[in-house]
Amino acid sequence: MILKKYKIFDKTIILRYPRSSDAQDLMNLINSLVKEGADIAKSKPVTIQEEKLWLKDTITSIKNKEKIIILAEMDSVCVGSCEVTKDTYDVSRHVGTLGIGIIKQARGIGIGTTLIKTTLDEAKKKLGLELVKLYVFDSNNIGRSIYVELGFKEIGRIPKGVYHNKKYKDDIIMAKTL
Ligand SMILES: CC(C)(COP(=O)(O)OP(=O)(O)OC[C@H]1O[C@@H](n2cnc3c(N)ncnc32)[C@H](O)[C@@H]1OP(=O)(O)O)[C@@H](O)C(=O)NCCC(=O)NCCS
């Protein structure tokens, strides 16, 4: 299902829900972030088998209203994805956790901002969430500034909470009321 279609310069951007044929593109996306050493929670490449399995489970979770994942396509190539997963604890079913990644070549032209806004709208409408949290490394200045711009507030920090690219980094927790 397509949620948004618009142009940036001569490029056509489409924001849509995933389908099972997206496994290869999504594997390329995550592996390009891993290879770059981007400030994300994954540091090892994934295989096509792992990605296909993950995507199958993800599509089921979307149907069961446990998760939202929206992909960004630029001229028919998947260049980014954003997801919000509903908490599984009884006491925090109104809370979700957000993650996002855009390939390097498609950054800085507003796709990340539009993708997060669209995913949050869907998370509120379809999952009934009231609060979204996220984790961001303290080294991720671009990520942190975009989250602040979108209304997330830093509500906690786990000192040396991650070991990434051979360094300990603080893991910052941010949250936003929907
Ligand atoms: C964080 C990320 C999703 C942002 O996506 P994006 O599409 O590049 O973001 P946008 O183009 O919407 O930019 C939004 C704001 O970010 C900032 N920004 C983006 N690129 C920037 C750059 N190269 N230098 C400085 N600021 C930048 C700007 O403040 C921009 O606001 P502006 O519109 O006033 O210029 C993207 O950089 C990314 O995927 N990074 C790697 C993975 C990652 O860090 N994920 C988040 C893990 S918590």
The ligand as an SDF file (V2000), in Angstrom:
LIG
                    3D

 48 50  0  0  0  0  0  0  0  0999 V2000
   19.5430    9.7670   10.6520 C   0  0  0  0  0  0  0  0  0  0  0  0
   19.0060    9.6370    9.2250 C   0  0  0  0  0  0  0  0  0  0  0  0
   17.8560    8.6510    9.2410 C   0  0  0  0  0  0  0  0  0  0  0  0
   18.5140   10.9920    8.7420 C   0  0  0  0  0  0  0  0  0  0  0  0
   17.8820   10.8230    7.4920 O   0  0  0  0  0  0  0  0  0  0  0  0
   17.9890   11.9170    6.3160 P   0  0  0  0  0  0  0  0  0  0  0  0
   17.0670   11.5230    5.2410 O   0  0  0  0  0  0  0  0  0  0  0  0
   19.4070   12.1110    5.9490 O   0  0  0  0  0  0  0  0  0  0  0  0
   17.4500   13.2070    7.1030 O   0  0  0  0  0  0  0  0  0  0  0  0
   16.8270   14.5140    6.4570 P   0  0  0  0  0  0  0  0  0  0  0  0
   17.3510   14.7280    5.0880 O   0  0  0  0  0  0  0  0  0  0  0  0
   15.3480   14.4630    6.6370 O   0  0  0  0  0  0  0  0  0  0  0  0
   17.4530   15.6310    7.4000 O   0  0  0  0  0  0  0  0  0  0  0  0
   16.8270   16.0730    8.5620 C   0  0  0  0  0  0  0  0  0  0  0  0
   17.7670   16.9860    9.3320 C   0  0  0  0  0  0  0  0  0  0  0  0
   18.9310   16.2470    9.6800 O   0  0  0  0  0  0  0  0  0  0  0  0
   20.0640   17.0890    9.6000 C   0  0  0  0  0  0  0  0  0  0  0  0
   20.9890   16.5590    8.6050 N   0  0  0  0  0  0  0  0  0  0  0  0
   20.7460   15.6300    7.6460 C   0  0  0  0  0  0  0  0  0  0  0  0
   21.8730   15.3620    6.9600 N   0  0  0  0  0  0  0  0  0  0  0  0
   22.8370   16.1370    7.4920 C   0  0  0  0  0  0  0  0  0  0  0  0
   24.2250   16.3240    7.2420 C   0  0  0  0  0  0  0  0  0  0  0  0
   24.8530   15.6110    6.2800 N   0  0  0  0  0  0  0  0  0  0  0  0
   24.9200   17.2020    7.9950 N   0  0  0  0  0  0  0  0  0  0  0  0
   24.3100   17.8950    8.9780 C   0  0  0  0  0  0  0  0  0  0  0  0
   22.9950   17.7870    9.2650 N   0  0  0  0  0  0  0  0  0  0  0  0
   22.2740   16.9150    8.5450 C   0  0  0  0  0  0  0  0  0  0  0  0
   19.5900   18.4210    9.2600 C   0  0  0  0  0  0  0  0  0  0  0  0
   19.3510   19.1150   10.4840 O   0  0  0  0  0  0  0  0  0  0  0  0
   18.2720   18.1880    8.5610 C   0  0  0  0  0  0  0  0  0  0  0  0
   17.4640   19.3090    8.7510 O   0  0  0  0  0  0  0  0  0  0  0  0
   17.3060   20.4070    7.5720 P   0  0  0  0  0  0  0  0  0  0  0  0
   16.1380   19.9310    6.7680 O   0  0  0  0  0  0  0  0  0  0  0  0
   17.0410   21.6440    8.3400 O   0  0  0  0  0  0  0  0  0  0  0  0
   18.5620   20.4380    6.7800 O   0  0  0  0  0  0  0  0  0  0  0  0
   20.1300    9.1570    8.2490 C   0  0  0  0  0  0  0  0  0  0  0  0
   21.2180   10.0380    8.3750 O   0  0  0  0  0  0  0  0  0  0  0  0
   20.6070    7.7290    8.4810 C   0  0  0  0  0  0  0  0  0  0  0  0
   19.9790    6.7750    8.0700 O   0  0  0  0  0  0  0  0  0  0  0  0
   21.7840    7.5670    9.1330 N   0  0  0  0  0  0  0  0  0  0  0  0
   22.3950    6.2500    9.3350 C   0  0  0  0  0  0  0  0  0  0  0  0
   21.5640    5.3380   10.2040 C   0  0  0  0  0  0  0  0  0  0  0  0
   21.1660    5.9920   11.4910 C   0  0  0  0  0  0  0  0  0  0  0  0
   21.8980    6.7630   12.0910 O   0  0  0  0  0  0  0  0  0  0  0  0
   19.9560    5.6590   11.9430 N   0  0  0  0  0  0  0  0  0  0  0  0
   19.4090    6.1470   13.2030 C   0  0  0  0  0  0  0  0  0  0  0  0
   19.8500    5.2550   14.3020 C   0  0  0  0  0  0  0  0  0  0  0  0
   19.1780    5.7820   15.8780 S   0  0  0  0  0  0  0  0  0  0  0  0
  1  2  1  0
  2  3  1  0
  2  4  1  0
  2 36  1  0
  4  5  1  0
  5  6  1  0
  6  7  2  0
  6  8  1  0
  6  9  1  0
  9 10  1  0
 10 11  2  0
 10 12  1  0
 10 13  1  0
 13 14  1  0
 14 15  1  0
 15 16  1  0
 15 30  1  0
 16 17  1  0
 17 18  1  0
 17 28  1  0
 18 19  1  0
 18 27  1  0
 19 20  2  0
 20 21  1  0
 21 22  1  0
 21 27  2  0
 22 23  1  0
 22 24  2  0
 24 25  1  0
 25 26  2  0
 26 27  1  0
 28 29  1  0
 28 30  1  0
 30 31  1  0
 31 32  1  0
 32 33  2  0
 32 34  1  0
 32 35  1  0
 36 37  1  0
 36 38  1  0
 38 39  2  0
 38 40  1  0
 40 41  1  0
 41 42  1  0
 42 43  1  0
 43 44  2  0
 43 45  1  0
 45 46  1  0
 46 47  1  0
 47 48  1  0
M  END
$$$$
